[in-house]
Amino acid sequence: MEDDVRISDERFKSLYETSFRSWASLYSRAKENLHLPTNLFNEHTFSQHPYFPENLRLKHEGSEVLVSGHSVWSSTAVACENPTGPFQQLLQFVVTSNDPILLSIVDSTQGNSNYAQYFDNEGDFLAVLVLAWAYILSARWAEMMPESCSIRYTECRAIMCDTSEPGIDPNTISVDIGPASSEERRWWTAVLAPDQGWQATMKLEQETFLSPWSVRLQSDLHFSIQQKPSSPRCLSPSSSEALGYLDKFCTRHNIVDQSYAALAAALLLPSMGRMNAIRLHAPRANPYKHCVSSERNLQHSRICEDHYLDRLLTMSCNPKGIRSMLLSAFFEPSIECNAVTPWLQGALCAIETLTRDTPFILGRMCMERAPRLAILWLGSTILGLNVRLLQDVRTGMIPIDLHSAVWSDTVQSFIQLPTSNPVERGGFVTRADECRLLLLSQQGYHARVPFCQWKPFGETALDDVDIEVRLHAKCGSHGLQYQSFVWECTDENLSCKSSRQTDVPPPADLPGLDICSTNDISISYNALDRDKEFVSENETRKIFTWLRSEGYTRSEKGIWEHEWLAESDDEDTSVLEDENGSCAKYRDKSMSRVESWSADCEDQIN
């Protein structure tokens, strides 16, 4: 039943159907072409992302080592009599780990993650390649960090056996690395070793930390290498040397595309790999298929050009950014905060009904939905994380990170989109535009980016909006513009900048809806549940408490007395979101708000 806050039953059902059809269309496209999108990895993928400079300032906080920087933002408006000044947003990266990530190898016949269909060569070497990239990223990390870092071999190593020897244990997986030097053979025995064949560490303030990509292989299946034993005295190679070894292996087996898929998976390990042990499928060669090497992806020889690998490594150290990029596939800019529930219910029902527990199909659907983030969804599929991500979607736990949004050219929140042109129409301003202008004003509580990415519904009379909004009522379109990122460095001058001004992505880059090809599809209503609107309720509460941090207008009394927002029997209390997105009570300050408007107006006049 529709009221001041909740949408009508008819609109609820209509949005559910629209979402179901949209994801059904993605399913149809994914089924038609299971191969990976073209140009999945190229020099433009995440090319705007900054990378760690040499003189970073490290900060030891609790059990973590952090590095910090801040982004600089401004407004895109060019014809404004009251321009807003630039403002900053802090960002911290986690550059260490306390424990290695647990990995296991399972028989390739287990499960239904048949992602080998993604690739030109239908063999599956991803487990080997993920382990190799974990070393390469850790070695590069040791080279980039300013403190005492090292990477060394341990006593653990994979078995080496001459190919002429008789058959080995069925629990042992034989890996053919081809002709190799003793240094190369020693590296592979460390990369494929049970437990930990290598360790990358940082020593800071008399404590020892691990690299974020440190792994421990615990599995009933073990690797062996088809080579004669190597010299035990070899030193661990640099990141570039190890990359050369990997390139030889990939060229031998024609699996460069799989190598980049494994890199995508390795990039997710710091942020997504610590809740449960990651299970990788045992390698499976395809000796009957010989195909020409794929030209769709960036070649290994170019991975280090223009600090490309460094950018990916830095991105991997931002767990919130990784999750927000992945889950932005489920964000739709046109959906309002009180309509999130039917949108997500329809999407999840389509996924569960059509994919029938086939993660590689779901992964391909999300690549279609968010093509700029396809490599991350590829990595998530390989690591078996898609089901866990869907659990977050089901509960509405979709984070927002402006930094990762602008660096990936994606839209994660309504706040990124420009205001209406003009802002005021017919004596009213949309609440979404109020939010955008209040963020640009950076006054008080509004200096923080709202945790809710879904736009508020409705509009506010011009006489009732904050002075910061009223000053721009006649302006053209205002919008966020990213200017630069400044690292906090040891030389105190904060001079490490990446100065590329970037507006929000153009409309063509927003997540698209394509339901034309699915009008005749049979919609399942199994997940349609009007009684479970807790996601819409939470998102509505979050954005309205951010918008009205100083009290609500008289015309909004019905909204604030609604059960979704009325958190107390006390008539002059409401709710305020804390830094973690939870809620606390605050006093209604509508009168003091009016008084502050008057004072601000006088200041503007004088």
C-alpha positions in Angstrom: 0.0 0.0 0.0 1.5 3.3 -1.1 2.0 6.1 1.5 4.4 9.0 2.0 7.4 6.6 1.8 6.6 3.2 0.4 5.8 2.7 -3.3 2.6 1.1 -4.5 2.0 -2.6 -5.0 1.7 -2.0 -8.7 5.0 -0.2 -9.0 6.7 -2.7 -6.7 5.7 -5.5 -9.1 6.6 -3.5 -12.2 10.1 -2.8 -11.0 10.6 -6.5 -10.0 9.6 -7.5 -13.6 11.8 -4.9 -15.2 14.8 -6.0 -13.2 14.1 -9.7 -13.9 13.8 -9.0 -17.7 17.0 -7.0 -17.6 19.0 -9.8 -16.0 17.3 -12.3 -18.2 18.6 -10.4 -21.2 22.1 -10.5 -19.8 21.7 -14.3 -19.4 20.7 -14.6 -23.1 23.8 -12.7 -24.2 26.1 -14.6 -21.9 24.7 -18.0 -23.2 25.2 -16.9 -26.8 28.9 -16.1 -26.2 30.7 -17.7 -23.3 34.1 -16.5 -24.5 35.5 -13.5 -22.6 34.9 -10.0 -23.9 37.5 -8.6 -26.4 40.2 -6.4 -25.0 39.6 -7.6 -21.5 43.1 -6.6 -20.5 44.7 -3.6 -22.4 46.6 -0.5 -21.6 43.4 1.4 -20.9 42.1 -0.9 -18.2 42.3 1.0 -14.9 44.8 3.4 -16.6 43.7 6.3 -14.4 44.5 4.4 -11.2 47.4 5.9 -9.2 50.3 3.7 -8.1 52.5 3.7 -5.0 55.4 6.1 -5.2 58.8 5.2 -3.8 58.8 7.5 -0.8 55.4 6.5 0.8 54.9 7.2 4.5 53.9 4.0 6.2 51.6 4.0 9.2 51.4 1.1 11.7 47.9 0.9 13.1 47.0 -2.1 15.2 47.7 -5.2 13.2 47.9 -3.4 9.8 50.3 -1.2 7.9 48.6 1.6 6.0 49.5 4.2 3.4 47.4 7.3 2.8 46.5 9.9 0.3 43.7 12.2 -0.6 41.9 13.0 -3.8 41.0 16.5 -4.8 37.5 17.2 -6.2 35.6 20.2 -7.5 32.5 21.1 -9.4 32.1 20.9 -13.1 29.9 24.0 -13.3 31.5 26.8 -15.4 28.9 29.6 -15.2 28.2 29.9 -11.4 28.1 33.1 -9.4 28.8 31.2 -6.2 31.4 28.6 -7.1 32.2 25.9 -4.6 35.8 25.4 -3.7 37.8 22.2 -4.2 37.6 19.6 -1.4 39.5 16.5 -0.4 38.6 12.9 0.3 41.0 10.7 2.4 41.8 7.2 1.2 43.9 4.6 3.0 45.4 1.4 1.5 46.2 -1.7 3.4 49.7 -2.8 2.3 50.4 -5.8 4.6 48.8 -9.0 5.9 49.3 -10.9 9.2 48.5 -14.4 7.8 48.8 -16.0 4.4 45.7 -16.8 2.4 44.7 -20.4 2.5 44.4 -22.1 -0.9 43.5 -25.7 -1.8 43.5 -27.7 -5.0 40.5 -29.8 -5.8 39.8 -32.3 -8.5 38.6 -30.5 -11.6 35.6 -32.8 -11.9 34.2 -31.4 -8.6 31.7 -28.5 -8.8 30.3 -26.9 -11.8 32.6 -23.9 -12.4 33.3 -24.8 -16.0 35.1 -21.5 -16.7 37.5 -23.3 -19.1 34.9 -22.4 -21.7 35.9 -18.8 -21.4 39.3 -19.4 -23.0 40.8 -20.3 -26.4 42.6 -23.3 -25.1 40.0 -25.4 -23.2 42.7 -26.8 -20.8 42.7 -25.3 -17.3 46.0 -24.1 -15.9 44.5 -21.4 -13.6 45.6 -22.9 -10.3 49.2 -22.9 -11.4 48.9 -19.3 -12.8 47.2 -17.9 -9.7 50.1 -19.2 -7.6 52.6 -17.7 -10.0 51.0 -14.3 -9.9 50.8 -14.3 -6.1 54.6 -14.5 -6.1 55.0 -11.9 -8.8 52.8 -9.4 -7.1 54.5 -10.0 -3.8 58.0 -9.6 -5.4 56.9 -6.3 -6.9 55.5 -5.2 -3.6 58.8 -5.9 -1.9 60.5 -3.7 -4.6 58.0 -0.8 -4.2 57.6 -0.5 -0.4 60.0 2.0 1.3 60.8 -0.1 4.4 62.9 -3.2 4.7 61.1 -5.8 2.5 62.4 -9.1 1.1 61.2 -12.2 -0.6 63.0 -15.5 0.0 62.5 -19.2 -0.5 61.6 -21.5 2.3 62.5 -25.2 2.7 59.1 -26.2 1.3 59.2 -27.2 -2.4 57.2 -29.1 -5.0 58.5 -32.5 -6.1 60.7 -32.7 -9.2 60.8 -35.8 -11.2 62.3 -36.8 -14.5 59.7 -37.4 -17.2 61.3 -40.8 -17.9 60.4 -42.0 -14.4 57.4 -44.3 -13.9 54.0 -43.1 -12.9 53.6 -41.2 -9.6 51.0 -40.9 -6.8 47.5 -40.2 -8.2 47.3 -37.4 -5.7 50.2 -35.7 -7.4 49.6 -33.3 -10.3 52.4 -33.2 -12.9 53.2 -29.8 -14.4 55.2 -29.5 -17.6 57.4 -26.4 -17.5 59.5 -27.3 -20.6 63.2 -26.7 -20.9 64.3 -24.5 -18.0 67.4 -23.2 -16.2 68.2 -24.3 -12.6 67.0 -20.8 -11.4 63.7 -21.2 -13.3 63.2 -24.8 -12.0 63.8 -23.7 -8.4 61.3 -20.9 -8.8 58.6 -23.3 -9.9 59.3 -25.6 -7.0 58.7 -22.7 -4.7 55.6 -21.4 -6.4 53.9 -24.9 -6.5 55.2 -26.0 -3.1 52.9 -27.4 -0.4 52.4 -25.0 2.5 54.6 -21.9 1.8 57.4 -22.2 -0.7 58.3 -18.5 -0.4 57.7 -15.6 2.0 57.6 -11.9 1.3 57.9 -9.9 4.4 58.2 -6.3 5.7 60.0 -5.4 8.9 58.6 -2.3 10.6 58.9 -1.1 14.2 60.4 -4.5 15.3 57.4 -6.4 13.8 57.2 -8.6 10.7 54.3 -8.4 8.3 53.5 -10.4 5.2 52.7 -9.2 1.7 48.9 -9.0 0.9 49.3 -11.8 -1.6 51.0 -14.3 0.6 49.5 -17.7 0.2 49.6 -21.1 1.9 48.7 -24.2 -0.2 47.0 -26.8 2.0 45.6 -29.6 -0.1 45.5 -33.4 -0.5 46.6 -32.8 -4.0 50.2 -31.9 -4.6 52.2 -30.6 -7.6 55.2 -32.2 -9.2 57.4 -30.7 -11.9 58.6 -32.6 -14.9 62.3 -31.7 -14.5 65.5 -32.9 -13.0 66.2 -31.5 -9.5 67.6 -28.0 -9.4 70.3 -26.5 -7.3 69.1 -25.6 -3.8 71.3 -22.4 -3.7 69.3 -20.3 -6.2 68.2 -16.9 -5.0 64.5 -15.9 -5.4 64.0 -13.9 -8.6 62.8 -10.3 -9.0 59.3 -9.6 -10.2 60.5 -9.1 -13.8 62.5 -12.3 -13.8 59.6 -14.3 -12.4 57.3 -12.7 -15.1 59.8 -14.0 -17.7 59.5 -17.5 -16.3 55.7 -17.2 -16.4 55.7 -15.9 -19.9 57.7 -19.0 -21.1 55.3 -21.3 -19.5 52.2 -19.5 -21.0 53.8 -19.5 -24.5 54.5 -23.2 -24.2 50.9 -24.0 -23.4 49.3 -21.1 -25.3 47.5 -19.8 -22.3 48.3 -16.0 -22.1 44.6 -15.3 -21.8 44.4 -17.7 -18.8 47.4 -15.9 -17.3 45.6 -12.6 -17.2 42.5 -14.3 -15.8 44.7 -15.7 -13.1 46.1 -12.2 -12.5 42.5 -10.9 -12.1 41.9 -13.6 -9.5 45.2 -12.9 -7.6 44.2 -9.2 -7.4 41.2 -10.2 -5.4 43.0 -12.3 -2.8 43.8 -9.5 -0.3 40.2 -8.2 -0.2 38.1 -11.4 -0.8 40.3 -14.3 0.1 40.3 -14.3 3.9 36.8 -15.4 4.9 37.1 -19.0 3.7 39.8 -21.2 2.1 39.9 -20.6 -1.7 39.5 -23.7 -3.8 41.2 -23.8 -7.2 40.7 -26.6 -9.7 43.5 -29.0 -10.5 45.2 -28.2 -13.8 43.9 -30.0 -16.8 45.7 -30.0 -20.1 44.0 -30.3 -23.5 46.6 -32.0 -25.7 44.1 -32.3 -28.6 43.5 -28.7 -29.2 46.1 -26.5 -30.9 45.0 -22.9 -31.5 46.6 -19.7 -32.5 47.7 -17.5 -29.6 45.0 -15.0 -28.7 45.6 -11.4 -29.6 42.7 -10.1 -27.5 44.8 -9.2 -24.4 47.8 -7.2 -23.4 50.9 -9.3 -23.9 53.1 -10.1 -20.9 55.9 -8.0 -22.4 53.8 -4.9 -21.9 52.5 -5.5 -18.4 55.2 -3.4 -16.8 54.9 -0.5 -19.3 53.6 2.8 -17.9 53.5 1.2 -14.4 50.5 -0.9 -15.5 51.3 -3.8 -13.1 51.9 -1.2 -10.3 48.5 0.3 -10.8 46.8 -3.1 -10.5 48.9 -3.9 -7.4 47.8 -0.6 -5.8 44.2 -1.2 -6.7 44.4 -4.6 -5.1 45.3 -3.0 -1.7 42.0 -1.2 -1.5 39.5 -3.8 -0.3 36.5 -1.5 -0.1 37.2 -0.3 -3.6 37.4 -3.8 -5.0 34.0 -4.8 -3.4 32.3 -1.6 -4.5 33.4 -2.1 -8.1 32.2 -5.7 -8.2 28.9 -4.9 -6.6 28.2 -1.8 -8.7 27.0 -4.2 -11.3 23.7 -4.4 -9.3 23.4 -0.6 -9.1 20.9 1.2 -11.4 21.0 5.0 -11.3 17.2 5.4 -12.0 16.1 3.4 -8.9 15.1 5.4 -5.9 16.0 4.5 -2.3 12.5 3.3 -1.5 12.4 1.0 -4.5 15.6 -0.9 -4.0 14.0 -4.1 -2.7 12.0 -5.0 -5.8 14.9 -4.1 -8.0 17.3 -6.5 -6.2 14.6 -9.2 -5.7 14.0 -9.3 -9.5 17.7 -9.4 -10.3 18.5 -12.2 -7.8 15.4 -14.3 -8.9 16.5 -14.1 -12.5 20.0 -15.1 -11.6 18.9 -18.1 -9.5 16.2 -19.2 -11.9 18.3 -19.0 -15.1 21.8 -19.8 -14.1 20.9 -22.7 -11.9 24.1 -22.6 -9.8 26.5 -22.2 -12.7 28.9 -19.5 -11.5 30.7 -19.2 -14.8 27.4 -18.1 -16.5 26.7 -15.6 -13.7 30.2 -14.3 -14.0 29.7 -13.8 -17.8 26.4 -12.0 -17.1 28.1 -9.6 -14.8 30.8 -8.9 -17.4 28.0 -7.9 -19.8 26.4 -5.7 -17.1 29.6 -4.0 -16.2 32.1 -4.4 -19.1 34.7 -2.0 -17.6 34.9 -4.3 -14.6 34.9 -7.6 -16.5 38.3 -8.6 -15.3 37.2 -8.3 -11.6 34.2 -10.5 -12.2 36.4 -13.0 -14.1 38.7 -13.1 -11.0 35.7 -13.6 -8.7 34.4 -16.4 -10.8 37.7 -18.2 -10.8 38.0 -17.9 -7.0 34.4 -19.1 -6.5 33.3 -15.9 -4.8 30.2 -15.1 -6.8 27.8 -16.8 -4.3 29.3 -14.8 -1.5 28.8 -11.6 -3.4 25.2 -12.4 -4.1 24.7 -12.8 -0.3 25.8 -9.2 0.1 23.4 -8.0 -2.7 20.6 -9.9 -1.0 21.1 -7.9 2.2 21.8 -4.6 0.4 25.4 -4.5 1.5 26.6 -2.7 -1.6 29.4 -0.2 -0.7 30.4 2.9 -2.5 33.9 4.2 -3.1 34.2 7.4 -5.1 37.9 6.8 -5.8 37.5 3.4 -7.3 34.4 4.6 -9.2 36.3 7.5 -11.0 39.5 5.4 -11.5 37.4 2.6 -13.2 35.2 5.0 -15.2 32.1 3.5 -13.5 29.0 4.9 -11.7 28.5 3.6 -8.2 26.1 6.2 -6.8 23.6 8.8 -7.9 25.9 11.4 -6.2 28.3 11.1 -9.1 25.7 12.3 -11.7 25.3 16.0 -12.5 22.4 18.0 -11.2 19.4 19.0 -13.3 19.8 22.0 -15.6 18.6 24.3 -14.2 18.5 23.0 -10.6 15.2 24.7 -9.7 12.2 23.8 -11.8 8.7 25.2 -11.0 9.8 26.3 -7.6 11.1 22.9 -6.5 14.5 21.1 -6.3 14.8 17.3 -6.5 16.1 15.8 -3.3 18.8 14.1 -5.3 20.0 17.4 -6.5 19.9 18.7 -3.0 22.3 15.9 -2.0 24.7 16.6 -4.9 24.9 20.3 -4.1 25.3 19.7 -0.3 28.2 17.4 -0.9 29.8 20.0 -3.2 29.3 22.6 -0.4 31.2 20.5 2.1 29.4 22.0 5.1 29.3 20.1 8.4 27.9 16.6 8.1 27.6 17.0 4.4 31.3 16.9 3.9 31.1 13.1 4.0 29.9 11.1 0.9 26.5 9.5 1.7 26.7 5.8 2.4 23.5 5.2 0.3 24.1 5.2 -3.4 20.3 5.1 -4.3 18.8 8.5 -4.9 16.2 9.9 -2.5 12.7 10.2 -3.9 10.7 13.4 -4.3 11.5 17.1 -4.3 11.6 20.1 -1.9 10.2 23.5 -2.3 12.9 26.1 -3.0 11.9 28.1 0.1 12.7 25.0 2.2 16.1 24.0 0.9 19.4 24.8 2.6 21.1 28.1 1.7 23.9 26.1 0.0 21.4 24.7 -2.4 19.4 27.9 -2.9 22.5 29.7 -4.0 22.7 27.4 -7.1 19.0 27.3 -8.0 19.5 29.1 -11.3 22.8 27.4 -12.2 23.4 25.1 -15.0 24.5 21.6 -14.3 26.8 21.0 -11.3 28.7 17.8 -11.0 31.6 16.1 -9.3 35.0 16.5 -11.1 38.0 14.5 -10.0 41.2 16.5 -10.2 44.1 14.6 -8.7 45.4 12.2 -6.1 48.1 13.2 -3.6 50.1 10.7 -1.7 51.3 11.2 1.8 55.1 10.8 1.5 58.1 10.9 3.8 59.4 14.2 2.5 56.4 16.0 4.0 55.6 17.9 0.8 52.8 15.5 -0.4 54.0 16.1 -3.9 53.2 12.8 -5.6 50.3 13.7 -7.8 48.3 12.0 -10.5 46.7 15.0 -12.1 44.0 13.8 -14.6 40.8 15.8 -14.4 37.9 13.4 -14.9 34.1 14.1 -15.0 31.6 11.4 -14.3 31.3 8.8 -17.1 29.1 9.9 -20.0 25.6 8.4 -20.1 26.7 5.7 -22.5 29.0 4.3 -19.9 26.2 3.9 -17.3 24.9 0.4 -16.6 22.4 -0.3 -19.3 19.0 -2.0 -19.4 18.2 -4.1 -22.3 14.8 -5.9 -22.0 13.6 -5.8 -25.6 14.8 -9.3 -26.3 13.2 -10.7 -23.2 9.6 -9.4 -23.5 8.3 -13.0 -24.1 10.2 -14.5 -21.2 8.3 -16.2 -18.4 8.9 -14.3 -15.2 9.3 -16.2 -12.0 7.6 -14.4 -9.0 9.1 -16.8 -6.4 11.2 -14.0 -4.9 8.6 -11.2 -5.0 8.0 -10.4 -1.4 6.4 -7.1 -0.3 6.7 -8.0 3.3 10.6 -8.0 3.2 11.4 -4.4 2.3 14.2 -4.1 4.9 16.7 -3.1 2.2 14.5 -0.2 0.9 13.9 0.8 4.5 17.6 0.9 5.4 18.6 2.8 2.3 15.8 5.3 2.7 16.8 5.9 6.3 20.4 6.3 5.4 20.0 8.9 2.7 17.3 10.9 4.4 19.3 11.1 7.7 22.3 12.3 5.6 20.2 14.8 3.7 18.4 16.2 6.8 21.2 16.1 9.3 19.9 19.4 10.8 16.2 18.6 10.8 13.4 18.2 8.3 11.0 20.7 6.7 7.3 21.0 7.7 6.2 19.4 4.4 8.2 16.3 5.3 6.4 15.5 8.5 4.6 12.6 7.0 7.9 11.1 5.8 9.6 11.4 9.2 6.7 10.0 11.1 6.7 7.0 8.8 7.7 3.7 10.5 10.8 3.5 8.3 12.2 6.7 9.8 10.5 7.2 13.1 13.0 5.5 15.4 11.7 7.0 18.7 8.5 7.9 20.4 10.1 11.3 21.2 8.5 13.6 18.6 11.6 15.9 18.4 14.2 13.1 17.8 15.2 11.5 14.6 18.1 9.3 13.3 21.6 10.1 12.2 24.0 7.9 10.4 27.4 7.3 11.9 30.6 6.7 10.0 29.9 3.0 9.7 26.5 3.5 8.2 24.6 2.6 11.4 22.1 5.0 13.1 22.0 7.1 16.2 19.5 9.7 17.4 19.7 13.5 17.1 17.5 16.4 18.0 15.3 18.1 15.4 17.0 21.4 14.7 14.7 22.8 12.1 14.4 26.2 13.9 18.2 26.6 14.3 18.5 25.6 10.7 16.3 28.5 9.6 18.2 30.8 11.8 21.5 29.7 10.3 20.0 30.3 6.8 19.2 33.9 7.8 22.7 34.5 9.1 24.2 33.0 6.0 22.0 35.1 3.7 23.1 38.2 5.6 26.7 37.2 5.1 26.1 36.7 1.4 24.5 40.2 1.1 27.2 41.9 3.1 
